[in-house]
Amino acid sequence: MSGPPDSHTVIGGPREPQPRGAKVRPGWPIDQSEAADRFIAAPRHLQNHDTRLWTLRQNRDRIAHGIEEWEELRELASQIKEHTLAHLDHYLEMFEANAKANGIHVHWAADAAEHNRIVHQILDEHGARSLIKSKSMLTEECAMRPYLEGFGIEVIETDLGERIQQLDDEDPSHVVVPAVHKLRADVAEVFSKTIGTDPNNDDVHYLAEQQRETTRPLILQADAGMTGCNFAIAETGTFVVCTNEGNADLSANVPPLHIASIGIEKLIPRIEHLGVFVRLLSRSALGTPITQYTSHFRAPREGGEMHVVLVDNGRSERLGMDEFWTSLKCIRCGACMNTCPVYRRSGGLSYGATYSGPIGIILDPTFNRTKYSALPFSSSLNGSCSNVCPVKINIHEQIFAWRRVMAETHEIPLMKQAMMKAAGELLSSPALYRAAVSGADAALRTLPKFIVYNRLNTWTRAREMPKAPDHTFHDWWKANREKTEVQP
Amino acid sequence: MSARDAILERIRSHRPSGEHPLPESPDFTRPSGDVQARFVERLERMGGEVLPPDGSGDMLAPLRTRLAAAGRVCSAAPEIEGNVDLDAIARPHDLADVDISVARAAFGVAETGSVLFTEAELRVNAMAYLAQHLVVLVDPADIVESTQHAYRSPLFHQARYVACHSGPSATADIEGVLIHGAQGVRSLTVVFVPRSDASLR
């Protein structure tokens, strides 16, 4: 992975406070671009974030280009996932049967609340008061940590980035690098207030070492351990967890009790398919050939106890959405986030959701259509996300489709709706369109800025509108080409 | 209706249209020539190290020298005797103050510089994570070419636990600065030693 950033690129001056995420107002759509504005107004954070994620994207390209069969692997991964999703009932039953035969306790949760209840019940039955866990987007999605803390259970994140976010009482901003939006000075401030580090020391080695030293006793004292799951193998009942820190293996192998939360879309049919997905995952995520640790759990260790919770939480509903079901192929590598110009310049917290960036835009509305109704507009639709996706999800097309859904279900903000309605009527009639274009261009030249640069017109806010051409293409064609046009 | 049955029923009623056959996965592996050299190159790229032989003819001599200078040593490999008795370990926590753990890899993977262990190689799984440093004995004959080959191993159908280590614990979660030893071992060192009779599977 990349080394320390070039110190010459750091902008001088007093410490820049960390921009915070989207403002959440119950009943109102998240205004991603408002939060993005505040991120852009913090130049040091912006530069670090943009540079770091673009470096990951470049690393991904370099390593992918070194593998001749890269495009074949993506196609295979896509087909294997689509096959599994189309037969998900079959593979879930197979996974369950094999896991049970191996001595794993298998639970099913229809939604986040049921997942949290099940985990609490397992902990309660074992008298467990503390839980160490590795990073899991699913437990974030279920808001499990605050739920368990409500029962007085101490939950300790053991991934460094996730631990930073936990101690700062902030959501992860990226599925792979949760604290990528923070500068070392931000981390130094969080650690000085929570684990007692020297507030004036923001040396990265010092900060990481302090976290190691203060987390270790908590790992040793924990009553239970928890992991997520990257891949669940139907034919063996195995679940696979990929980390770079080895923290999932500590969580799983030190306490006597191991609970794994598994989204039902994580299934793949056979062990041999890991030879496709493991090759794609870290190369797409970080540009490394593999994660430092790839751990395969098939059965509890001797004397240990293992539980898995298979979680639906909206996934089976998504499976029935013609245009959006293939978003379930996602393996959470974050490549679409790293490449997205909007994400890189606005930070994951600006989306106000568990999943951010391009994949977040197409997942989040399935959880709450009104709250995330404006997110599909936070995209330039450049298609880069779809091009890097290791399982070939047509992300940018789904973003566009969500815009249409929002329009049809009246979820788009009033101003945007009025603008699109006018455009729609115009575009539905070629004659009207041609008659109106010169007028519209004239309007672009003469409309008062308060209309074009309206707050709700997100993507003109940080840029000038294009200069209207002096003549329309049609005018030009009529004058220059029409009379010489050859009829077929 | 149970959550299980409700979920399965919803999945059945929402089945995507189309055939979606399961594709065959071709073997993409190309022979790389010197498998061991490729393994070393990839291992070092992942932050792992190799302890070279000292020319004495005893391939374990450099390791014994290193271990003699260490404090608590825990070994699951029959070739090396530690000073922490794994049979006397009541709970994984008893390994918390181990300096160096030693284990033999079930096999290695050249494509990624990985070493793989099951519970049989580690005896107490946590030994490979709680120690400050991990030393791995690898028989060069046990290195397979690719990740795809690795997944043909019967161990994935037999072992309770298969851990694939590619270098030591690492993080770059703060400004992308690479740190080894985020939570687990700070270093991973490979020593090439053919299996002795005692450690034959």
Interface residues (C-beta under 8 A of the other chain):
Chain A: M1 S2 G3 P4 P5 N48 R52 T55 E68 E69 E72 L73 L76 Q79 I80 E82 H83 L85 A86 H87 L88 D89 L92 E93 N102 W108 A109 A110 E114 T158 D159 L160 G161 I164 V177 P178 A179 V180 K182 L183 R184 V187 V204 H205 L207 A208 R212 T215 R216 I219 L220 T236 T238 N244 E245 G246 N247 D249 L250 A252 N253 V254 P256 I264 P269 I271 E272 H273 L274 G275 V276 V278 R279 L286 T288 P289 I290 T291 Q292 Y293 T294 S295 H296 F297 R298 A299 P300 R301 E302 L310 D312 S316 E317 L319 G320 D322 W325
Chain B: S2 A3 R4 A6 I7 L8 R10 I11 R12 S13 H14 R15 P16 S17 G18 H20 P21 L22 P23 S25 P26 F28 R42 R45 M46 G47 R91 P92 H93 A96 E111 T112 G113 S114 E119 N125 A126 A128 Y129 L130 S146 T147 Q148 A150 Y151 R152 F156 H157 A159 R160 Y161 V162 A163 C164 H165 S166 G167 P168 S169 A170 T171 A172 D173 I174 E175 G176 V177 L178 I179 G181 A182 Q183 G184 V185
